Amino acid sequence: MKIIIIGASSGIGKEMALLYAGKGHKVGIAGRRNELLQEIKSIYPDKFFTSCFDVTGAENIFCLQNIVAELGGLDLLVYNAGIGVPSKDLLPEAEMKTTQTNVLGFVEIVSFAFNFFVQQGQGQIAVVSSVAAFRGNLHTPAYSASKAFLSNYAEGLNVKAHRLKKDIVVTDVRPGFINTKAAKEHKRFWVASPKKAARQIFRAIESKKRIAYITRRWWLVAQVLKFIPYTLYKRLV
């Protein structure tokens, strides 16, 4: 397969890239930190193709087209880029930075991949959302809202693929706590390593699942978050 992973320089994205390359696939890895991308490329020099760009910039489509050309096609795109800047005092700059990365960059890149797969007749997209998508978040309001956007967008694309009668599957990946830098600001439980998360995401993509909780036990938390009354939720968060 020919794969592009957006947000591959560390964490889940890096582990997924290593997993796919280790299985012999050609992988385009994209991220903001070129030195980290080059370190990953050195592990499988003939399997990795790097592209350094920021999804909030103006070069998303240009860079994507170049990676697709280098790979010789595209079968799977993974959107793993995302941030959650703490905004307890609701700082506009923090909220905008999160929204630009998690929503605007996401839409541009994923819509490009979807339209590419429509023309091709088939393909897969995996978007890394979050269990946090179910409710508003006190400390990072834009983060939870943006992840809800991702999940709803993924569902919309699956409906669109069905109506177009195209073999396109969009997997909405909903992780709980993963042992990354982004999670260190929170009280954590049921923490999974990026490697374990990557393995479970890999299996979800292989199975063409529409929704995948990472790890699977976070499905229980999702159910509680969905149905807990607001009057109780606002006291707990």
BAPA-477956 format. One line per field, with one value per residue (C-alpha): residue number from 1; residue in one letter; chain; y, x, z. Coordinates in pm, 1 decimal. Example, Ala and Ser with C-alpha at 12.3 -4.5 7.8 and 13.67 -1.06 7.14 Angstrom:
2
vonu	1,2
mardo	A,S
zapa	A,A
yy	-450.0,-106.0
xx	1230.0,1367.0
zz	780.0,714.0
//
This chain:
237
vonu	1,2,3,4,5,6,7,8,9,10,11,12,13,14,15,16,17,18,19,20,21,22,23,24,25,26,27,28,29,30,31,32,33,34,35,36,37,38,39,40,41,42,43,44,45,46,47,48,49,50,51,52,53,54,55,56,57,58,59,60,61,62,63,64,65,66,67,68,69,70,71,72,73,74,75,76,77,78,79,80,81,82,83,84,85,86,87,88,89,90,91,92,93,94,95,96,97,98,99,100,101,102,103,104,105,106,107,108,109,110,111,112,113,114,115,116,117,118,119,120,121,122,123,124,125,126,127,128,129,130,131,132,133,134,135,136,137,138,139,140,141,142,143,144,145,146,147,148,149,150,151,152,153,154,155,156,157,158,159,160,161,162,163,164,165,166,167,168,169,170,171,172,173,174,175,176,177,178,179,180,181,182,183,184,185,186,187,188,189,190,191,192,193,194,195,196,197,198,199,200,201,202,203,204,205,206,207,208,209,210,211,212,213,214,215,216,217,218,219,220,221,222,223,224,225,226,227,228,229,230,231,232,233,234,235,236,237
mardo	M,K,I,I,I,I,G,A,S,S,G,I,G,K,E,M,A,L,L,Y,A,G,K,G,H,K,V,G,I,A,G,R,R,N,E,L,L,Q,E,I,K,S,I,Y,P,D,K,F,F,T,S,C,F,D,V,T,G,A,E,N,I,F,C,L,Q,N,I,V,A,E,L,G,G,L,D,L,L,V,Y,N,A,G,I,G,V,P,S,K,D,L,L,P,E,A,E,M,K,T,T,Q,T,N,V,L,G,F,V,E,I,V,S,F,A,F,N,F,F,V,Q,Q,G,Q,G,Q,I,A,V,V,S,S,V,A,A,F,R,G,N,L,H,T,P,A,Y,S,A,S,K,A,F,L,S,N,Y,A,E,G,L,N,V,K,A,H,R,L,K,K,D,I,V,V,T,D,V,R,P,G,F,I,N,T,K,A,A,K,E,H,K,R,F,W,V,A,S,P,K,K,A,A,R,Q,I,F,R,A,I,E,S,K,K,R,I,A,Y,I,T,R,R,W,W,L,V,A,Q,V,L,K,F,I,P,Y,T,L,Y,K,R,L,V
zapa	A,A,A,A,A,A,A,A,A,A,A,A,A,A,A,A,A,A,A,A,A,A,A,A,A,A,A,A,A,A,A,A,A,A,A,A,A,A,A,A,A,A,A,A,A,A,A,A,A,A,A,A,A,A,A,A,A,A,A,A,A,A,A,A,A,A,A,A,A,A,A,A,A,A,A,A,A,A,A,A,A,A,A,A,A,A,A,A,A,A,A,A,A,A,A,A,A,A,A,A,A,A,A,A,A,A,A,A,A,A,A,A,A,A,A,A,A,A,A,A,A,A,A,A,A,A,A,A,A,A,A,A,A,A,A,A,A,A,A,A,A,A,A,A,A,A,A,A,A,A,A,A,A,A,A,A,A,A,A,A,A,A,A,A,A,A,A,A,A,A,A,A,A,A,A,A,A,A,A,A,A,A,A,A,A,A,A,A,A,A,A,A,A,A,A,A,A,A,A,A,A,A,A,A,A,A,A,A,A,A,A,A,A,A,A,A,A,A,A,A,A,A,A,A,A,A,A,A,A,A,A,A,A,A,A,A,A
yy	0.0,364.2,560.1,921.8,1002.8,1365.4,1432.5,1154.5,1309.9,1167.1,976.6,770.9,898.5,792.5,447.0,396.1,500.4,250.1,-21.1,23.1,61.3,-247.7,-440.9,-330.7,-44.7,286.8,565.8,940.9,1104.2,1468.0,1699.2,2034.9,1910.4,1805.6,1674.4,1422.8,1318.2,1255.7,1042.9,825.8,804.8,676.2,360.8,256.8,485.6,306.2,306.0,658.5,976.4,1295.5,1628.4,1905.3,2149.4,2304.5,2219.5,2577.5,2710.3,2762.5,2467.7,2170.1,2069.5,2137.4,1920.1,1644.6,1630.8,1599.4,1313.3,1129.5,1166.9,1033.6,739.1,666.7,682.1,675.8,408.2,537.6,879.7,914.1,1257.0,1255.9,1625.2,1791.5,2015.5,2111.1,2436.2,2488.3,2793.0,2824.0,3199.5,3149.4,3314.8,3382.2,3307.3,2962.7,2881.8,2995.4,2796.9,2479.3,2544.9,2619.4,2292.9,2059.5,2193.3,2409.5,2210.1,1888.5,1985.9,2091.9,1776.6,1520.5,1664.6,1643.7,1275.7,1197.9,1357.8,1172.4,844.1,931.9,967.3,650.0,461.3,340.8,430.6,472.4,764.1,746.6,1057.2,1075.8,1234.7,1178.5,1052.4,1420.0,1489.2,1389.6,1684.2,2039.4,2080.4,2341.5,2389.4,2337.0,2429.1,2443.5,2101.4,1913.3,2111.7,2045.9,1672.6,1664.0,1832.7,1558.5,1279.6,1435.6,1510.6,1148.8,1028.2,1269.8,1139.3,779.7,875.4,1059.3,758.6,537.2,768.4,789.2,408.7,432.4,185.5,450.7,395.6,668.9,541.6,773.0,689.9,798.2,760.2,807.1,895.2,814.1,849.4,1155.3,1509.2,1634.7,1414.9,1514.1,1816.6,1599.1,1353.7,1024.4,670.5,378.3,528.5,344.0,367.6,516.7,176.4,-4.9,263.4,235.2,-142.4,-107.3,167.4,-51.1,-335.2,-100.6,23.5,-331.6,-424.3,-110.7,-4.2,316.0,396.9,267.9,342.7,333.4,145.0,-46.2,4.8,376.0,280.1,256.0,612.3,731.1,585.2,759.1,1090.9,1064.8,1000.9,1176.4,1472.0,1819.5,1918.4,1646.1,1684.9,2054.5,1968.8,1691.8,1861.4
xx	0.0,88.9,20.7,44.9,51.2,-1.3,152.5,409.4,707.0,625.5,373.7,102.1,190.1,552.5,462.3,209.5,466.9,720.3,455.8,349.4,704.6,810.3,541.7,684.7,449.6,560.3,487.7,481.1,548.0,457.3,509.7,647.8,983.1,1209.8,1487.2,1245.9,1114.9,1470.0,1543.2,1242.6,1340.6,1686.3,1524.8,1369.7,1531.1,1372.3,1020.2,981.1,916.4,926.1,747.7,793.5,503.5,259.0,-107.2,-203.2,1.4,-82.2,110.3,-101.6,-228.7,102.1,288.8,27.4,42.7,420.9,406.9,144.5,368.2,670.2,471.8,326.3,-30.8,-227.9,-433.7,-458.5,-435.1,-407.1,-475.3,-299.8,-206.1,-368.5,-306.2,-487.9,-355.8,-474.8,-701.3,-836.1,-875.3,-1013.6,-725.0,-834.6,-488.9,-485.2,-836.6,-757.2,-433.1,-616.8,-899.7,-666.7,-478.2,-758.5,-1032.3,-912.6,-598.6,-792.6,-1070.2,-829.9,-618.9,-893.9,-1120.3,-824.7,-776.7,-1148.9,-1179.2,-865.7,-1024.3,-1353.4,-1164.8,-970.7,-1284.1,-1149.8,-932.1,-921.2,-894.9,-833.0,-885.3,-760.5,-1038.3,-1076.2,-1308.2,-1304.7,-1529.1,-1837.3,-1851.7,-1729.5,-1395.3,-1333.3,-960.9,-942.1,-1283.0,-1158.7,-994.2,-1312.1,-1516.0,-1264.5,-1257.7,-1639.4,-1604.7,-1365.5,-1599.5,-1902.4,-1702.6,-1587.4,-1946.0,-2050.5,-1779.1,-1887.9,-2244.3,-2116.8,-1908.1,-2216.3,-2429.3,-2156.3,-2125.1,-1749.5,-1536.9,-1412.1,-1401.2,-1331.3,-1231.3,-1299.3,-1027.6,-1121.3,-830.2,-841.3,-517.1,-201.0,142.9,248.5,354.5,-0.3,-145.0,96.4,-109.9,-402.7,-484.2,-452.7,-580.5,-593.1,-290.5,-173.1,168.8,185.1,303.8,1.1,-231.6,-73.0,-123.6,-491.5,-543.5,-370.6,-612.5,-911.8,-801.4,-740.6,-1093.5,-1235.3,-1406.8,-1608.0,-1537.4,-1252.5,-1186.3,-820.7,-780.4,-1105.6,-1198.9,-1249.9,-1581.3,-1711.4,-1603.5,-1763.5,-2098.1,-2083.5,-1989.6,-2272.5,-2546.7,-2443.0,-2681.6,-2539.0,-2640.4,-2409.4,-2137.2,-2077.2,-2008.4,-1762.8,-1536.2
zz	0.0,-43.7,273.5,390.0,761.5,856.9,1198.2,1182.5,1359.8,1704.5,1914.8,1746.8,1399.6,1429.6,1559.5,1280.1,1022.6,1160.1,1172.0,810.6,678.7,873.4,687.4,353.5,266.2,114.9,362.2,316.4,653.6,708.7,1003.6,1117.1,1251.1,968.0,1195.0,1348.7,1007.6,890.3,1198.6,1114.4,747.1,844.1,986.4,652.0,391.5,95.9,243.9,382.1,184.3,391.2,360.2,614.9,635.5,882.2,818.7,911.5,619.0,253.2,105.1,210.6,-133.4,-306.9,-54.2,-70.1,-447.8,-430.9,-179.4,-386.4,-691.7,-500.0,-367.1,-709.3,-578.7,-255.1,-77.8,278.8,442.1,820.7,970.1,1306.0,1329.5,1626.8,1925.7,2243.2,2384.4,2745.6,2754.0,3108.0,3061.3,2708.5,2528.7,2169.5,2026.7,2191.6,2071.9,1717.2,1700.9,1801.8,1554.9,1265.1,1313.4,1415.8,1188.4,898.8,816.7,863.2,621.1,347.2,366.2,421.0,151.5,-90.3,-2.6,-27.0,-371.3,-482.5,-373.5,-546.8,-874.7,-801.2,-699.2,-365.1,-67.2,308.4,547.4,921.7,1133.3,1491.1,1695.0,2071.0,2341.7,2444.6,2145.2,2342.2,2584.1,2624.9,2799.4,3069.5,3005.1,2627.9,2482.9,2123.2,2152.5,2242.7,1991.1,1714.5,1786.7,1770.1,1430.3,1315.0,1422.3,1253.1,939.7,923.1,948.9,675.1,443.9,503.3,408.4,101.6,-7.5,30.4,-182.5,-446.9,-440.4,-389.9,-193.3,49.9,426.1,680.0,1024.6,1316.6,1572.3,1924.3,2167.9,2541.1,2718.8,2524.9,2681.8,2483.6,2567.8,2500.1,2775.2,3049.9,3151.9,3258.4,3534.6,3352.9,3381.6,3140.1,2964.2,2652.0,2490.9,2139.4,2014.7,2158.7,2022.2,1677.5,1673.4,1759.9,1501.5,1242.7,1316.3,1300.2,958.6,838.6,951.1,783.9,1103.3,1098.9,1466.7,1683.4,2051.8,2153.5,2372.8,2344.3,2712.8,2640.8,2481.5,2839.5,2917.6,2595.1,2696.8,3034.7,2874.2,2622.0,2871.8,3192.2,3254.2,3208.3,3561.9,3695.3,3430.5,3506.5,3870.9,3787.8,3532.7
//
